[in-house]
Amino acid sequence: MEDRNTDAAAEPLDAVLDRLDGLPLALDEVGAWVARTPERRFSDFVRRYDNHAHEYGIHSELVAGMLE
């Protein structure tokens, strides 16, 4: 990712890891989603994730646990 999206590669991933509960495949998918477009950031993913969790009335911390 560093060669295609240097800004995203430098972002801290704490918020992403919190939401996905460290699920390896989910982390790979988020990385691919961010890398696909140079303007995307991991913070964009977190915002969208939280919006969807709110839309469905689910606390974002619980969403990852439901995927297990």
N, C-alpha and C positions, 0 to 999 in steps of 0.2 A: 504494500500500500504506500510505502514511503515515496516511491518513485512516481505514483499517480496522484496522490492526495496528501501532500506533506502537512497541511494544516490539520487534517483529521488524524494523521499518524502521531501528531504531537499532543493530541487531546488526552486528558486523564480519562480513564475508563471506569472509574469507581461507580458512577451512576448507572452505566450499562450493566456492570457486573451485579449491582444490587438488584436491578430489575429482572435479570435473567437467571439469577441464582447460580451463576457459574456453569450453566448447561453448555457443554462444548459445541454441539451442533448449532444451537441458537447463536452462540458467539460467532461462529463461522459465518452464519447467514447475515448477521448484522455487519460484519466486516465486509462481506461481499456487497451488501446493499450500499454501504458508505463508499467503497472503492469504485463502484460503478459510475459515479458522477463526481467529478472533481470538486464541485461546490458543496457536496454533502458533508455533514459533520456527525459525529456520534451524538452530539447534543441535539441534533435534529431528530435522531431516532428516539432519544429519551423523551423529547417533547411529544412526538407522535404517540409513543407508547403510553405516556401518561394521559394524553387526550382520549385515547381509546379506552383505557381503563376507567377513566371518569365517565365516558359516554355509556359504558355498560355497568356502571355502578360498582366497580370493583376497585379496591385499593391496589395501587400499582405493585406494592410489595407482595401481594397475594397472587398476582397473575402468574408469575413464574412458578410458584408452587403448584398451581393448578395444572401446569403443563407436564408435570412429572407423572 
